[in-house]
Amino acid sequence: MKKLIFVLLAVLLLVGCAQEEETPLTDTFYATILTIDDHVLLVEGLEVNDINTRGQFYIQVDENTRLDWLGTELALSDLDVGDRIAITWSGLVQETSPANIMNPVHRIKLLDDEK
């Protein structure tokens, strides 16, 4: 009986180790760009967001962040103060003032009708 329990535990351990990592949960919120400083944006969440994403946030843009508008790839230099954007990210939020969204920011989508 002890041998059977040991074998079952070993199998469960191997199965658990063999499973792929779960993809992290992502969240998207809408914001207006307040400042652009190198690769860091200061944004303010729009009123349509959940109450937790209506404040001001610093977000960092890196080489893995996808920027686009209507399916067209953008460069960070294409964004302007006052632009409305959708920010998709996963990870943690550093609760400072303004808050700091810790990487990764996966996507920034320009919401304005004209560019």
Backbone as CSV, one residue per row, in Angstrom:
resi,resn,N_x,N_y,N_z,CA_x,CA_y,CA_z,C_x,C_y,C_z
1,MET,0.828,-1.198,0.000,0.000,0.000,0.000,0.875,1.266,0.000
2,LYS,1.939,1.243,0.814,2.834,2.398,0.861,3.499,2.617,-0.498
3,LYS,3.811,1.501,-1.158,4.444,1.595,-2.479,3.499,2.230,-3.490
4,LEU,2.210,1.875,-3.435,1.213,2.436,-4.346,1.054,3.934,-4.109
5,ILE,1.002,4.353,-2.863,0.877,5.781,-2.537,2.108,6.539,-3.043
6,PHE,3.288,5.959,-2.851,4.518,6.596,-3.313,4.502,6.756,-4.832
7,VAL,4.078,5.723,-5.554,4.019,5.770,-7.021,3.022,6.832,-7.470
8,LEU,1.848,6.883,-6.831,0.848,7.897,-7.193,1.375,9.312,-6.955
9,LEU,2.034,9.528,-5.844,2.604,10.847,-5.563,3.675,11.220,-6.580
10,ALA,4.495,10.255,-6.951,5.540,10.510,-7.947,4.927,10.864,-9.300
11,VAL,3.876,10.159,-9.686,3.201,10.446,-10.959,2.586,11.842,-10.925
12,LEU,1.911,12.185,-9.837,1.310,13.515,-9.719,2.376,14.614,-9.774
13,LEU,3.491,14.379,-9.155,4.580,15.347,-9.189,5.109,15.526,-10.604
14,LEU,5.298,14.440,-11.316,5.794,14.512,-12.691,4.791,15.199,-13.613
15,VAL,3.514,14.888,-13.437,2.483,15.518,-14.269,2.445,17.016,-13.993
16,GLY,2.529,17.393,-12.724,2.518,18.816,-12.375,3.701,19.556,-12.949
17,CYS,4.865,18.933,-12.944,6.064,19.576,-13.494,6.021,19.657,-15.015
18,ALA,5.323,18.735,-15.658,5.297,18.692,-17.114,4.298,19.670,-17.710
19,GLN,3.346,20.159,-16.912,2.356,21.083,-17.450,3.012,22.400,-17.784
20,GLU,2.499,23.038,-18.861,3.029,24.339,-19.264,2.636,25.382,-18.236
21,GLU,3.453,26.429,-18.188,3.127,27.553,-17.328,1.848,28.199,-17.796
22,GLU,1.010,28.613,-16.862,-0.205,29.315,-17.233,0.161,30.715,-17.714
23,THR,-0.577,31.208,-18.694,-0.338,32.567,-19.131,-0.913,33.512,-18.095
24,PRO,-0.204,34.593,-17.802,-0.695,35.511,-16.781,-1.958,36.219,-17.255
25,LEU,-2.780,36.594,-16.307,-3.980,37.338,-16.633,-3.596,38.721,-17.123
26,THR,-4.311,39.202,-18.107,-4.060,40.547,-18.599,-5.264,41.419,-18.297
27,ASP,-5.041,42.701,-18.302,-6.097,43.668,-18.069,-5.898,44.798,-19.065
28,THR,-6.971,45.411,-19.463,-6.919,46.563,-20.364,-7.695,47.702,-19.737
29,PHE,-7.130,48.899,-19.810,-7.879,50.080,-19.392,-7.600,51.212,-20.366
30,TYR,-8.420,52.235,-20.292,-8.368,53.355,-21.228,-7.857,54.588,-20.515
31,ALA,-7.025,55.371,-21.232,-6.376,56.503,-20.584,-6.059,57.599,-21.597
32,THR,-5.766,58.768,-21.063,-5.276,59.902,-21.839,-3.817,60.116,-21.469
33,ILE,-2.965,60.340,-22.472,-1.551,60.577,-22.214,-1.364,61.994,-21.673
34,LEU,-0.714,62.108,-20.502,-0.435,63.403,-19.899,0.965,63.888,-20.238
35,THR,1.945,62.978,-20.173,3.317,63.327,-20.540,3.980,62.120,-21.198
36,ILE,4.973,62.422,-22.030,5.807,61.388,-22.644,7.249,61.782,-22.362
37,ASP,7.964,60.933,-21.637,9.345,61.214,-21.291,10.187,59.993,-21.649
38,ASP,10.877,60.078,-22.776,11.680,58.970,-23.283,10.771,57.771,-23.515
39,HIS,10.853,56.730,-22.724,10.028,55.532,-22.913,9.011,55.349,-21.785
40,VAL,8.754,56.422,-21.029,7.804,56.377,-19.917,6.661,57.350,-20.193
41,LEU,5.431,56.821,-20.078,4.244,57.652,-20.257,3.579,57.857,-18.900
42,LEU,3.109,59.069,-18.660,2.225,59.330,-17.533,0.836,59.449,-18.127
43,VAL,-0.083,58.615,-17.671,-1.432,58.597,-18.226,-2.447,58.778,-17.111
44,GLU,-3.653,59.191,-17.507,-4.757,59.283,-16.553,-5.901,58.446,-17.071
45,GLY,-6.367,57.512,-16.243,-7.451,56.623,-16.622,-8.743,57.383,-16.871
46,LEU,-9.517,56.904,-17.829,-10.793,57.526,-18.171,-11.889,57.080,-17.211
47,GLU,-12.967,57.855,-17.146,-14.090,57.560,-16.257,-14.797,56.253,-16.582
48,VAL,-14.669,55.741,-17.812,-15.335,54.488,-18.183,-14.668,53.276,-17.530
49,ASN,-13.481,53.446,-16.986,-12.734,52.355,-16.361,-13.313,51.992,-15.004
50,ASP,-12.915,50.814,-14.547,-13.127,50.416,-13.165,-12.479,51.474,-12.271
51,ILE,-12.994,51.664,-11.091,-12.485,52.713,-10.197,-10.986,52.581,-9.925
52,ASN,-10.444,51.364,-9.980,-9.031,51.151,-9.706,-8.108,51.636,-10.825
53,THR,-8.653,51.935,-11.991,-7.809,52.398,-13.103,-8.256,53.770,-13.610
54,ARG,-8.788,54.587,-12.716,-9.187,55.956,-13.092,-8.158,57.000,-12.695
55,GLY,-7.150,56.617,-11.969,-6.148,57.568,-11.514,-5.025,57.750,-12.516
56,GLN,-3.911,58.269,-12.017,-2.734,58.468,-12.854,-1.774,57.299,-12.682
57,PHE,-1.140,56.916,-13.812,-0.228,55.783,-13.833,0.988,56.108,-14.680
58,TYR,2.145,55.642,-14.232,3.319,55.613,-15.088,3.335,54.257,-15.775
59,ILE,3.581,54.251,-17.075,3.756,52.995,-17.788,5.038,53.084,-18.597
60,GLN,5.738,51.963,-18.665,6.981,51.906,-19.414,6.764,51.157,-20.718
61,VAL,7.323,51.711,-21.781,7.244,51.099,-23.100,8.616,50.515,-23.401
62,ASP,8.649,49.222,-23.746,9.923,48.609,-24.114,9.798,47.942,-25.476
63,GLU,10.832,47.214,-25.868,10.860,46.611,-27.209,9.793,45.537,-27.395
64,ASN,9.212,45.049,-26.309,8.169,44.032,-26.409,6.757,44.616,-26.413
65,THR,6.650,45.925,-26.226,5.340,46.573,-26.209,4.891,46.832,-27.640
66,ARG,3.725,46.332,-27.987,3.160,46.547,-29.326,2.364,47.846,-29.313
67,LEU,2.682,48.743,-30.244,1.945,49.995,-30.396,1.248,49.966,-31.742
68,ASP,-0.061,50.259,-31.747,-0.762,50.241,-33.031,-1.977,51.155,-33.021
69,TRP,-2.452,51.438,-34.228,-3.637,52.248,-34.469,-4.335,51.677,-35.698
70,LEU,-5.550,51.204,-35.523,-6.352,50.620,-36.609,-5.564,49.553,-37.376
71,GLY,-4.830,48.716,-36.652,-4.079,47.633,-37.269,-2.736,48.036,-37.852
72,THR,-2.387,49.315,-37.783,-1.109,49.801,-38.297,-0.131,49.962,-37.137
73,GLU,1.059,49.402,-37.288,2.074,49.517,-36.253,2.527,50.966,-36.110
74,LEU,2.728,51.398,-34.874,3.186,52.755,-34.584,4.527,52.714,-33.865
75,ALA,5.214,53.832,-33.914,6.399,54.051,-33.087,5.969,54.902,-31.896
76,LEU,6.724,54.865,-30.830,6.403,55.682,-29.662,6.339,57.154,-30.037
77,SER,7.171,57.573,-30.969,7.185,58.975,-31.399,5.891,59.390,-32.106
78,ASP,5.057,58.428,-32.507,3.770,58.733,-33.128,2.706,59.128,-32.113
79,LEU,2.957,58.873,-30.847,1.995,59.226,-29.805,2.237,60.657,-29.349
80,ASP,1.143,61.340,-28.966,1.217,62.722,-28.512,0.488,62.891,-27.187
81,VAL,0.878,63.899,-26.441,0.149,64.272,-25.233,-1.292,64.573,-25.645
82,GLY,-2.225,64.062,-24.877,-3.649,64.256,-25.173,-4.282,63.088,-25.912
83,ASP,-3.465,62.204,-26.495,-4.011,61.030,-27.188,-4.716,60.118,-26.189
84,ARG,-5.826,59.522,-26.638,-6.515,58.504,-25.848,-6.016,57.133,-26.296
85,ILE,-5.677,56.280,-25.335,-5.093,54.982,-25.641,-5.747,53.894,-24.801
86,ALA,-5.619,52.655,-25.275,-5.969,51.476,-24.495,-4.661,50.794,-24.123
87,ILE,-4.511,50.446,-22.869,-3.282,49.850,-22.355,-3.598,48.436,-21.888
88,THR,-2.919,47.461,-22.472,-3.082,46.069,-22.058,-1.799,45.638,-21.358
89,TRP,-1.937,45.111,-20.153,-0.780,44.792,-19.339,-1.073,43.596,-18.452
90,SER,-0.048,43.041,-17.895,-0.173,42.038,-16.840,0.952,42.307,-15.864
91,GLY,0.760,41.888,-14.688,1.790,42.128,-13.693,1.245,42.863,-12.495
92,LEU,2.112,43.605,-11.871,1.774,44.261,-10.621,1.674,45.764,-10.797
93,VAL,0.998,46.399,-9.850,0.927,47.856,-9.799,1.597,48.293,-8.507
94,GLN,2.593,49.150,-8.654,3.254,49.716,-7.480,2.370,50.857,-6.999
95,GLU,1.875,50.745,-5.792,0.914,51.714,-5.279,1.615,52.945,-4.740
96,THR,2.073,53.767,-5.668,2.672,55.051,-5.347,1.732,56.109,-5.901
97,SER,2.116,57.353,-5.838,1.283,58.403,-6.419,2.144,59.239,-7.359
98,PRO,1.912,59.146,-8.673,1.015,58.256,-9.402,1.467,56.799,-9.292
99,ALA,0.522,55.909,-9.541,0.819,54.472,-9.501,1.789,54.125,-10.626
100,ASN,2.492,53.021,-10.466,3.459,52.590,-11.468,3.099,51.178,-11.900
101,ILE,2.690,51.024,-13.161,2.390,49.696,-13.674,3.714,49.022,-13.976
102,MET,3.942,47.944,-13.282,5.183,47.206,-13.475,5.059,46.432,-14.782
103,ASN,6.159,46.295,-15.494,6.135,45.570,-16.764,5.604,44.178,-16.540
104,PRO,5.039,43.562,-17.512,5.038,43.994,-18.904,3.764,44.725,-19.323
105,VAL,3.957,45.781,-20.096,2.857,46.405,-20.834,2.906,45.764,-22.209
106,HIS,1.887,44.991,-22.540,1.893,44.214,-23.774,1.543,45.042,-25.003
107,ARG,0.562,45.934,-24.838,0.060,46.652,-26.018,-0.461,48.020,-25.634
108,ILE,-0.202,48.988,-26.505,-0.801,50.311,-26.406,-1.487,50.549,-27.738
109,LYS,-2.786,50.744,-27.668,-3.578,50.941,-28.886,-4.115,52.362,-28.886
110,LEU,-3.785,53.107,-29.938,-4.285,54.467,-30.076,-5.765,54.418,-30.405
111,LEU,-6.584,55.165,-29.684,-8.027,55.117,-29.855,-8.572,56.235,-30.717
112,ASP,-7.804,57.260,-30.967,-8.310,58.402,-31.743,-8.640,57.997,-33.168
113,ASP,-9.613,58.684,-33.735,-10.072,58.360,-35.083,-9.100,58.784,-36.162
114,GLU,-8.304,59.794,-35.913,-7.365,60.292,-36.927,-5.954,60.275,-36.359
115,LYS,-5.024,60.023,-37.254,-3.612,60.112,-36.871,-2.830,60.756,-37.975
